[in-house]
């Protein structure tokens, strides 16, 4: 029975390890691009315009407002505390985001940004309708 030396010291690396390393690197690049541009691409076509960055910020703020309501609902369910102030605060944040979105939408140039803005506006309307 022979003892096989450690592969890094001998310079032998299996194709499986090379493939796994390449896959991890590709996922890291795609993840970085998604975090910086908001799109799942290996190589970003161009950096986001200022308006598209503002749209991403509004989307993130709305997601925070949704999480605030979900957290308030859990707190109310667990402790029985009145959380209407938290929900009202989230609704006012959603209203402010909706107004900012209305001002931002005409300045958007790309079709994908316009579609994302329309989707965000619809999500905000549904959110506000749900928590009136």
DSSP file (Angstrom, degrees, kcal/mol; ACC not computed):
  #  RESIDUE AA STRUCTURE BP1 BP2  ACC     N-H-->O    O-->H-N    N-H-->O    O-->H-N    TCO  KAPPA ALPHA  PHI   PSI    X-CA   Y-CA   Z-CA
    1    1 A X              0   0    0      0, 0.0     2,-0.3     0, 0.0     0, 0.0   0.000 360.0 360.0 360.0 120.4    0.0    0.0    0.0
    2    2 A X        -     0   0    0      1,-0.0     2,-0.6     0, 0.0     0, 0.0  -0.690 360.0-126.2 -96.8 149.4    1.6    3.2   -1.1
    3    3 A X        -     0   0    0     -2,-0.3     2,-0.5     1,-0.0    -1,-0.0  -0.809  21.8-137.5 -93.1 124.6    1.0    6.5    0.6
    4    4 A X        -     0   0    0     -2,-0.6     3,-0.1     1,-0.1    -1,-0.0  -0.702  21.1-125.7 -84.7 126.6   -0.1    9.2   -1.8
    5    5 A X        -     0   0    0     -2,-0.5     2,-0.1     1,-0.1    -1,-0.1  -0.267  39.3 -80.3 -69.4 159.6    1.6   12.6   -1.2
    6    6 A X    >>  -     0   0    0      1,-0.1     4,-1.3     2,-0.0     3,-0.6  -0.405  41.4-133.4 -60.2 128.9   -0.4   15.8   -0.6
    7    7 A X  H 3>>S+     0   0    0      1,-0.3     4,-1.1     2,-0.2     5,-0.9   0.759 100.3  57.6 -65.7 -28.4   -1.5   17.0   -4.1
    8    8 A X  H 345S+     0   0    0      1,-0.2    -1,-0.3     2,-0.2     3,-0.1   0.893 107.2  49.2 -69.0 -37.1   -0.5   20.7   -3.6
    9    9 A X  H <45S+     0   0    0     -3,-0.6    -2,-0.2     1,-0.2    -1,-0.2   0.835 115.1  43.3 -70.9 -32.0    3.1   19.7   -2.8
   10   10 A X  H  <5S-     0   0    0     -4,-1.3    -1,-0.2     2,-0.2    -2,-0.2   0.597 109.2-120.6 -89.9 -11.2    3.3   17.5   -5.9
   11   11 A X  T  <5 +     0   0    0     -4,-1.1     2,-0.6     1,-0.3    -3,-0.2   0.487  69.9 130.9  86.0   2.6    1.6   19.9   -8.2
   12   12 A X      < +     0   0    0     -5,-0.9     2,-0.4    -6,-0.2    -1,-0.3  -0.801  29.6 175.9 -93.3 125.9   -1.2   17.4   -9.1
   13   13 A X        -     0   0    0     -2,-0.6     2,-0.1    -3,-0.1    -5,-0.0  -0.996  28.1-122.3-129.1 132.4   -4.6   18.9   -8.8
   14   14 A X     >  -     0   0    0     -2,-0.4     4,-1.7     1,-0.1     3,-0.3  -0.372  18.2-123.0 -73.3 153.1   -7.7   17.0   -9.8
   15   15 A X  H  > S+     0   0    0      1,-0.2     4,-2.7     2,-0.2     5,-0.2   0.810 111.5  62.1 -63.8 -30.0  -10.1   18.4  -12.4
   16   16 A X  H  > S+     0   0    0      1,-0.2     4,-2.4     2,-0.2    -1,-0.2   0.917 104.5  46.6 -62.6 -42.9  -12.9   18.2   -9.9
   17   17 A X  H  > S+     0   0    0     -3,-0.3     4,-2.4     2,-0.2    -2,-0.2   0.890 112.3  50.2 -66.6 -39.2  -11.1   20.7   -7.6
   18   18 A X  H  X S+     0   0    0     -4,-1.7     4,-2.5     2,-0.2    -2,-0.2   0.919 111.7  48.6 -64.1 -43.3  -10.3   23.0  -10.6
   19   19 A X  H  X S+     0   0    0     -4,-2.7     4,-2.5     2,-0.2    -2,-0.2   0.912 111.7  48.9 -63.7 -43.1  -14.0   22.9  -11.6
   20   20 A X  H  X S+     0   0    0     -4,-2.4     4,-2.4     2,-0.2    -2,-0.2   0.914 111.7  49.4 -63.6 -43.1  -15.2   23.6   -8.1
   21   21 A X  H  X S+     0   0    0     -4,-2.4     4,-2.3     1,-0.2    -2,-0.2   0.918 111.8  48.5 -62.4 -43.2  -12.7   26.6   -7.8
   22   22 A X  H  X S+     0   0    0     -4,-2.5     4,-2.4     1,-0.2    -2,-0.2   0.903 111.3  50.1 -63.5 -41.2  -13.9   28.0  -11.1
   23   23 A X  H  X S+     0   0    0     -4,-2.5     4,-2.4     2,-0.2    -2,-0.2   0.904 110.6  49.4 -64.5 -41.3  -17.6   27.6  -10.1
   24   24 A X  H  X S+     0   0    0     -4,-2.4     4,-2.2     2,-0.2    -1,-0.2   0.906 111.3  49.4 -64.5 -41.3  -17.0   29.4   -6.8
   25   25 A X  H  X S+     0   0    0     -4,-2.3     4,-2.3     2,-0.2    -2,-0.2   0.908 110.8  49.5 -64.8 -41.3  -15.1   32.2   -8.5
   26   26 A X  H  X S+     0   0    0     -4,-2.4     4,-2.6     1,-0.2     5,-0.2   0.923 111.4  49.2 -63.4 -43.6  -17.9   32.7  -11.1
   27   27 A X  H  X S+     0   0    0     -4,-2.4     4,-2.6     1,-0.2    -1,-0.2   0.887 110.1  51.8 -63.2 -37.7  -20.5   32.7   -8.3
   28   28 A X  H  X S+     0   0    0     -4,-2.2     4,-2.5     2,-0.2    -2,-0.2   0.918 111.4  46.2 -65.1 -42.8  -18.5   35.3   -6.4
   29   29 A X  H  X S+     0   0    0     -4,-2.3     4,-2.7     2,-0.2    -2,-0.2   0.927 114.1  47.7 -65.5 -44.6  -18.2   37.6   -9.5
   30   30 A X  H  X S+     0   0    0     -4,-2.6     4,-2.4     2,-0.2    11,-0.3   0.910 112.8  49.7 -62.9 -42.0  -21.9   37.2  -10.3
   31   31 A X  H  X S+     0   0    0     -4,-2.6     4,-2.3    -5,-0.2    -2,-0.2   0.915 111.5  48.3 -62.7 -43.4  -22.8   38.0   -6.6
   32   32 A X  H  X S+     0   0    0     -4,-2.5     4,-2.0     1,-0.2     5,-0.2   0.927 112.3  48.7 -62.8 -44.6  -20.5   41.0   -6.6
   33   33 A X  H  X>S+     0   0    0     -4,-2.7     4,-2.9     1,-0.2     5,-0.6   0.878 110.6  51.5 -63.7 -37.1  -22.1   42.3   -9.8
   34   34 A X  H  X5S+     0   0    0     -4,-2.4     4,-1.7     1,-0.2    -1,-0.2   0.916 110.8  48.1 -65.4 -41.6  -25.6   41.7   -8.4
   35   35 A X  H  <5S+     0   0    0     -4,-2.3    -2,-0.2     1,-0.2    -1,-0.2   0.855 120.6  36.5 -67.8 -33.7  -24.8   43.7   -5.3
   36   36 A X  H  <5S+     0   0    0     -4,-2.0    12,-0.2    -5,-0.2    -2,-0.2   0.813 133.9  20.7 -90.2 -31.5  -23.3   46.6   -7.2
   37   37 A X  H  <5S-     0   0    0     -4,-2.9    -3,-0.2     2,-0.2    -2,-0.2   0.647  91.6-125.8-112.4 -18.6  -25.5   46.7  -10.3
   38   38 A X  S  <<S+     0   0    0     -4,-1.7     2,-0.4    -5,-0.6    -4,-0.2   0.574  77.0 103.7  82.9   8.7  -28.7   45.0   -9.2
   39   39 A X  S    S-     0   0    0     -6,-0.6     2,-1.3    -9,-0.1    -1,-0.3  -0.961  75.1-123.3-126.6 143.7  -28.5   42.6  -12.2
   40   40 A X        +     0   0    0     -2,-0.4     2,-0.3    -3,-0.1    -9,-0.1  -0.685  60.3 132.6 -85.4  92.0  -27.4   39.0  -12.4
   41   41 A X        -     0   0    0     -2,-1.3     3,-0.2   -11,-0.3    -8,-0.2  -0.968  58.3-139.0-138.2 154.5  -24.6   39.1  -15.0
   42   42 A X  S    S+     0   0    0     -2,-0.3     2,-0.5     1,-0.3    -1,-0.1   0.920 102.0  19.3 -75.7 -46.0  -21.1   37.8  -15.2
   43   43 A X  S    S-     0   0    0     -3,-0.1    -1,-0.3   -10,-0.0     2,-0.1  -0.982  89.3-125.9-124.7 119.0  -19.8   41.0  -16.7
   44   44 A X        -     0   0    0     -2,-0.5     3,-0.1    -3,-0.2   -10,-0.0  -0.401   9.5-142.2 -66.0 137.5  -21.9   44.2  -16.3
   45   45 A X  S    S-     0   0    0      1,-0.3     2,-0.3    -2,-0.1    -1,-0.1   0.909  78.4 -22.2 -65.8 -42.2  -22.7   45.9  -19.6
   46   46 A X  S    S-     0   0    0     -3,-0.0    -1,-0.3     3,-0.0     3,-0.1  -0.974  78.9 -87.0-159.2 163.3  -22.3   49.3  -18.0
   47   47 A X        -     0   0    0     -2,-0.3   -10,-0.1    -3,-0.1     2,-0.1  -0.401  57.6 -90.3 -73.7 157.4  -22.4   50.8  -14.6
   48   48 A X        -     0   0    0    -12,-0.2    -1,-0.1     1,-0.1   -10,-0.0  -0.366  39.0-119.7 -69.1 143.8  -25.8   51.9  -13.3
   49   49 A X     >  -     0   0    0      1,-0.1     4,-2.2    -3,-0.1     5,-0.2  -0.300  31.0-103.6 -72.4 167.6  -26.9   55.4  -14.0
   50   50 A X  H  > S+     0   0    0      1,-0.2     4,-2.1     2,-0.2     5,-0.1   0.886 123.1  52.3 -60.7 -39.3  -27.6   57.6  -11.1
   51   51 A X  H  > S+     0   0    0      2,-0.2     4,-2.2     1,-0.2    -1,-0.2   0.900 108.4  50.0 -65.7 -40.6  -31.4   57.2  -11.6
   52   52 A X  H  > S+     0   0    0      2,-0.2     4,-2.3     1,-0.2    -1,-0.2   0.868 109.3  51.6 -67.6 -35.3  -31.1   53.4  -11.6
   53   53 A X  H  X S+     0   0    0     -4,-2.2     4,-2.3     2,-0.2    -1,-0.2   0.907 109.4  50.5 -64.3 -40.6  -29.1   53.5   -8.4
   54   54 A X  H  X S+     0   0    0     -4,-2.1     4,-2.5     2,-0.2    -2,-0.2   0.896 108.7  52.2 -63.3 -39.1  -31.8   55.7   -6.9
   55   55 A X  H  X S+     0   0    0     -4,-2.2     4,-2.4     2,-0.2    -2,-0.2   0.917 109.4  48.9 -62.3 -43.6  -34.4   53.1   -8.1
   56   56 A X  H  X S+     0   0    0     -4,-2.3     4,-2.4     2,-0.2    -2,-0.2   0.892 110.3  51.6 -62.4 -39.5  -32.4   50.3   -6.3
   57   57 A X  H  X S+     0   0    0     -4,-2.3     4,-2.5     2,-0.2    -2,-0.2   0.912 109.9  48.8 -63.7 -42.0  -32.2   52.4   -3.2
   58   58 A X  H  X S+     0   0    0     -4,-2.5     4,-2.4     2,-0.2    -2,-0.2   0.906 110.5  51.2 -63.6 -41.0  -36.0   52.9   -3.2
   59   59 A X  H  X S+     0   0    0     -4,-2.4     4,-2.1     1,-0.2    -2,-0.2   0.911 111.2  48.1 -61.5 -42.4  -36.5   49.2   -3.8
   60   60 A X  H  X S+     0   0    0     -4,-2.4     4,-1.9     2,-0.2    -2,-0.2   0.895 110.6  51.0 -66.1 -40.0  -34.3   48.4   -0.8
   61   61 A X  H  X S+     0   0    0     -4,-2.5     4,-2.1     2,-0.2    -2,-0.2   0.899 109.9  50.4 -63.4 -40.1  -36.1   51.0    1.4
   62   62 A X  H  X S+     0   0    0     -4,-2.4     4,-2.4     1,-0.2    -2,-0.2   0.903 107.7  52.7 -65.2 -40.6  -39.4   49.4    0.5
   63   63 A X  H  X S+     0   0    0     -4,-2.1     4,-2.2     1,-0.2    -1,-0.2   0.884 108.1  51.9 -61.4 -37.7  -38.1   45.9    1.4
   64   64 A X  H  X S+     0   0    0     -4,-1.9     4,-2.1     2,-0.2    -1,-0.2   0.903 108.4  50.7 -64.1 -40.8  -37.1   47.4    4.8
   65   65 A X  H  X S+     0   0    0     -4,-2.1     4,-1.9     2,-0.2    -2,-0.2   0.896 109.7  50.4 -64.3 -39.9  -40.6   48.7    5.3
   66   66 A X  H  X S+     0   0    0     -4,-2.4     4,-2.3     1,-0.2    -1,-0.2   0.907 110.5  49.3 -63.9 -41.0  -42.0   45.3    4.4
   67   67 A X  H  X S+     0   0    0     -4,-2.2     4,-2.6     1,-0.2    -2,-0.2   0.864 107.2  56.3 -65.2 -35.0  -39.7   43.7    6.9
   68   68 A X  H  X S+     0   0    0     -4,-2.1     4,-2.3     2,-0.2    -1,-0.2   0.916 109.0  45.8 -62.9 -42.9  -40.7   46.2    9.6
   69   69 A X  H  X S+     0   0    0     -4,-1.9     4,-2.5     2,-0.2    -2,-0.2   0.914 112.6  50.4 -66.1 -42.8  -44.4   45.3    9.2
   70   70 A X  H  X S+     0   0    0     -4,-2.3     4,-2.2     1,-0.2    -2,-0.2   0.905 111.9  48.1 -62.3 -40.7  -43.5   41.6    9.3
   71   71 A X  H  X S+     0   0    0     -4,-2.6     4,-2.5     2,-0.2    -1,-0.2   0.906 111.0  50.3 -65.7 -41.5  -41.5   42.1   12.4
   72   72 A X  H  X S+     0   0    0     -4,-2.3     4,-2.5     2,-0.2    -2,-0.2   0.893 109.6  51.6 -64.2 -38.9  -44.3   44.1   14.0
   73   73 A X  H  X S+     0   0    0     -4,-2.5     4,-2.2     2,-0.2    -1,-0.2   0.910 110.8  47.6 -64.3 -41.9  -46.8   41.3   13.1
   74   74 A X  H  X S+     0   0    0     -4,-2.2     4,-2.4     2,-0.2     5,-0.2   0.918 112.1  49.9 -64.4 -42.1  -44.6   38.7   14.8
   75   75 A X  H  X>S+     0   0    0     -4,-2.5     4,-2.8     1,-0.2     6,-0.6   0.908 111.3  48.6 -63.0 -41.9  -44.1   40.9   17.9
   76   76 A X  H  X5S+     0   0    0     -4,-2.5     4,-1.5     1,-0.2    -1,-0.2   0.896 112.9  48.4 -65.3 -39.0  -47.9   41.4   18.1
   77   77 A X  H  <5S+     0   0    0     -4,-2.2    -2,-0.2    -5,-0.2    -1,-0.2   0.871 118.0  39.5 -69.0 -36.8  -48.5   37.7   17.8
   78   78 A X  H  <5S+     0   0    0     -4,-2.4    -2,-0.2    -5,-0.2    -3,-0.2   0.908 132.7  19.0 -80.3 -43.5  -46.0   36.7   20.3
   79   79 A X  H  <5S-     0   0    0     -4,-2.8    -3,-0.2    -5,-0.2    -2,-0.2   0.644  91.1-126.1-106.7 -16.2  -46.4   39.3   23.0
   80   80 A X     << +     0   0    0     -4,-1.5    -4,-0.2    -5,-0.6    -3,-0.1   0.611  56.8 151.4  79.4  11.2  -49.8   40.8   22.3
   81   81 A X        -     0   0    0     -6,-0.6     2,-0.6     1,-0.1    -1,-0.2  -0.392  55.1-105.2 -75.1 154.5  -48.4   44.3   22.2
   82   82 A X        +     0   0    0      1,-0.1     3,-0.2    -3,-0.1     4,-0.1  -0.706  41.0 171.9 -79.5 118.7  -50.0   47.0   20.1
   83   83 A X     >  +     0   0    0     -2,-0.6     4,-1.8     1,-0.1     3,-0.3   0.078  39.6 115.6-116.3  22.2  -47.8   47.5   17.0
   84   84 A X  H  > S+     0   0    0      1,-0.2     4,-2.8     2,-0.2     5,-0.2   0.826  74.1  58.6 -63.8 -30.1  -50.0   49.9   15.0
   85   85 A X  H  > S+     0   0    0      2,-0.2     4,-2.3     1,-0.2    -1,-0.2   0.915 105.7  48.8 -64.8 -41.6  -47.4   52.6   15.3
   86   86 A X  H  > S+     0   0    0     -3,-0.3     4,-2.1     2,-0.2    -2,-0.2   0.908 113.4  46.6 -63.6 -41.5  -44.8   50.4   13.6
   87   87 A X  H  X S+     0   0    0     -4,-1.8     4,-2.3     2,-0.2    -2,-0.2   0.919 112.3  49.7 -67.9 -43.3  -47.2   49.5   10.8
   88   88 A X  H  X S+     0   0    0     -4,-2.8     4,-2.3     1,-0.2    -2,-0.2   0.880 109.6  52.3 -62.7 -37.6  -48.3   53.2   10.3
   89   89 A X  H  X S+     0   0    0     -4,-2.3     4,-2.0     2,-0.2    -1,-0.2   0.919 109.8  48.4 -63.6 -43.3  -44.6   54.2   10.2
   90   90 A X  H  X S+     0   0    0     -4,-2.1     4,-2.4     1,-0.2    -2,-0.2   0.878 110.4  52.1 -64.4 -37.9  -44.0   51.6    7.5
   91   91 A X  H  X S+     0   0    0     -4,-2.3     4,-2.3     2,-0.2    -2,-0.2   0.901 109.2  49.0 -65.5 -40.6  -47.0   52.8    5.5
   92   92 A X  H  X S+     0   0    0     -4,-2.3     4,-2.2     2,-0.2    -1,-0.2   0.867 110.4  51.4 -67.7 -34.5  -45.7   56.4    5.6
   93   93 A X  H  X S+     0   0    0     -4,-2.0     4,-2.5     2,-0.2    -2,-0.2   0.925 110.0  49.6 -64.6 -43.5  -42.3   55.2    4.4
   94   94 A X  H  X S+     0   0    0     -4,-2.4     4,-2.4     1,-0.2    -2,-0.2   0.887 109.7  51.4 -62.0 -39.3  -44.1   53.4    1.6
   95   95 A X  H  X S+     0   0    0     -4,-2.3     4,-2.1     2,-0.2    -1,-0.2   0.915 110.8  48.1 -64.3 -42.3  -46.0   56.5    0.7
   96   96 A X  H  X S+     0   0    0     -4,-2.2     4,-2.3     2,-0.2    -2,-0.2   0.901 111.9  49.7 -64.2 -40.8  -42.8   58.6    0.7
   97   97 A X  H  X S+     0   0    0     -4,-2.5     4,-2.6     1,-0.2    -2,-0.2   0.903 108.9  52.8 -63.8 -41.0  -41.1   55.9   -1.5
   98   98 A X  H  X S+     0   0    0     -4,-2.4     4,-2.0     2,-0.2    -2,-0.2   0.902 109.8  48.1 -62.0 -41.7  -44.1   56.0   -3.9
   99   99 A X  H  X S+     0   0    0     -4,-2.1     4,-1.5     2,-0.2    -1,-0.2   0.911 112.5  48.3 -65.7 -41.6  -43.8   59.8   -4.3
  100  100 A X  H  X S+     0   0    0     -4,-2.3     4,-1.9     1,-0.2    -2,-0.2   0.891 110.3  52.6 -63.7 -38.6  -40.1   59.6   -4.9
  101  101 A X  H  X S+     0   0    0     -4,-2.6     4,-2.7     1,-0.2    -2,-0.2   0.880 104.8  54.9 -65.2 -38.6  -40.7   56.9   -7.5
  102  102 A X  H  X S+     0   0    0     -4,-2.0     4,-0.6     1,-0.2    -1,-0.2   0.868 111.7  44.7 -63.0 -35.7  -43.2   59.0   -9.3
  103  103 A X  H  < S+     0   0    0     -4,-1.5     4,-0.3     1,-0.1    -1,-0.2   0.829 117.2  45.6 -75.0 -31.7  -40.6   61.8   -9.6
  104  104 A X  H >X S+     0   0    0     -4,-1.9     3,-1.6     1,-0.2     4,-0.5   0.855  95.2  73.6 -81.0 -36.4  -37.9   59.3  -10.6
  105  105 A X  H >< S+     0   0    0     -4,-2.7     3,-1.4     1,-0.3    -1,-0.2   0.837  91.4  54.6 -53.8 -44.1  -39.8   57.2  -13.2
  106  106 A X  T 3< S+     0   0    0     -4,-0.6    -1,-0.3     1,-0.3    -2,-0.1   0.770 106.1  54.8 -63.6 -21.8  -39.8   59.9  -16.1
  107  107 A X  T <4 S+     0   0    0     -3,-1.6    -1,-0.3    -4,-0.3    -2,-0.2   0.567  82.9 106.8 -87.5  -8.2  -36.0   60.2  -15.8
  108  108 A X    <<  -     0   0    0     -3,-1.4    -3,-0.0    -4,-0.5     3,-0.0  -0.499  44.3-177.9 -73.1 138.5  -35.4   56.5  -16.3
  109  109 A X        +     0   0    0     -2,-0.2     2,-0.2     5,-0.0    -1,-0.1   0.798  52.9  76.5-107.8 -37.8  -34.0   55.6  -19.7
  110  110 A X  S  > S-     0   0    0      1,-0.1     4,-2.0     4,-0.0     5,-0.1  -0.488  73.1-133.1 -81.9 148.7  -33.6   51.9  -20.0
  111  111 A X  H  > S+     0   0    0      1,-0.2     4,-2.4     2,-0.2     5,-0.2   0.860 106.9  55.0 -65.9 -36.1  -36.6   49.6  -20.5
  112  112 A X  H  > S+     0   0    0      1,-0.2     4,-2.4     2,-0.2    -1,-0.2   0.895 108.5  48.5 -66.2 -38.1  -35.5   47.2  -17.7
  113  113 A X  H  > S+     0   0    0      2,-0.2     4,-2.3     1,-0.2    -1,-0.2   0.895 111.0  50.4 -67.4 -39.3  -35.3   50.1  -15.3
  114  114 A X  H  X S+     0   0    0     -4,-2.0     4,-2.2     2,-0.2    -2,-0.2   0.897 111.3  49.0 -63.8 -39.8  -38.8   51.3  -16.3
  115  115 A X  H  X S+     0   0    0     -4,-2.4     4,-2.4     2,-0.2    -2,-0.2   0.907 111.4  48.8 -66.7 -41.7  -40.1   47.8  -15.9
  116  116 A X  H  X S+     0   0    0     -4,-2.4     4,-2.4     2,-0.2    -2,-0.2   0.882 110.9  51.3 -65.1 -36.8  -38.6   47.5  -12.4
  117  117 A X  H  X S+     0   0    0     -4,-2.3     4,-2.6     2,-0.2    -2,-0.2   0.910 110.4  48.3 -65.6 -42.0  -40.0   50.9  -11.5
  118  118 A X  H  X S+     0   0    0     -4,-2.2     4,-2.2     2,-0.2    -2,-0.2   0.906 112.1  49.3 -64.2 -41.0  -43.5   49.8  -12.6
  119  119 A X  H  X S+     0   0    0     -4,-2.4     4,-2.3     2,-0.2    -2,-0.2   0.900 111.9  48.5 -64.8 -40.9  -43.2   46.5  -10.7
  120  120 A X  H  X S+     0   0    0     -4,-2.4     4,-2.4     2,-0.2    -2,-0.2   0.909 110.1  51.7 -65.6 -41.9  -42.1   48.5   -7.6
  121  121 A X  H  X S+     0   0    0     -4,-2.6     4,-2.3     1,-0.2    -2,-0.2   0.905 110.9  48.4 -61.6 -41.3  -45.0   50.9   -7.9
  122  122 A X  H  X S+     0   0    0     -4,-2.2     4,-2.4     2,-0.2    -1,-0.2   0.917 110.6  50.8 -64.4 -43.4  -47.4   47.9   -8.2
  123  123 A X  H  X S+     0   0    0     -4,-2.3     4,-2.2     1,-0.2    -2,-0.2   0.889 110.6  49.4 -61.5 -39.4  -45.9   46.3   -5.1
  124  124 A X  H  X S+     0   0    0     -4,-2.4     4,-2.8     2,-0.2     5,-0.2   0.916 109.7  51.1 -67.2 -42.8  -46.2   49.5   -3.1
  125  125 A X  H  X S+     0   0    0     -4,-2.3     4,-2.4     1,-0.2    -2,-0.2   0.924 112.0  47.1 -59.7 -44.2  -49.9   49.9   -4.2
  126  126 A X  H  X S+     0   0    0     -4,-2.4     4,-2.2     2,-0.2    -1,-0.2   0.901 112.1  50.6 -64.1 -40.2  -50.6   46.4   -3.0
  127  127 A X  H  X S+     0   0    0     -4,-2.2     4,-1.6     2,-0.2    -2,-0.2   0.929 112.5  45.4 -62.0 -46.8  -48.8   47.0    0.2
  128  128 A X  H  < S+     0   0    0     -4,-2.8    -1,-0.2     1,-0.2    -2,-0.2   0.872 112.8  51.0 -67.4 -36.1  -50.7   50.2    1.0
  129  129 A X  H >< S+     0   0    0     -4,-2.4     3,-0.9    -5,-0.2    -1,-0.2   0.888 109.8  51.2 -65.6 -39.3  -54.0   48.5    0.0
  130  130 A X  H 3< S+     0   0    0     -4,-2.2    -1,-0.2     1,-0.2    -2,-0.2   0.839 116.4  38.5 -67.6 -34.2  -53.3   45.6    2.3
  131  131 A X  T 3<        0   0    0     -4,-1.6    -1,-0.2     1,-0.2    -2,-0.2  -0.074 360.0 360.0-113.6  33.7  -52.5   47.8    5.4
  132  132 A X    <         0   0    0     -3,-0.9    -1,-0.2   -41,-0.0    -2,-0.1   0.497 360.0 360.0 -68.1 360.0  -55.0   50.6    5.1
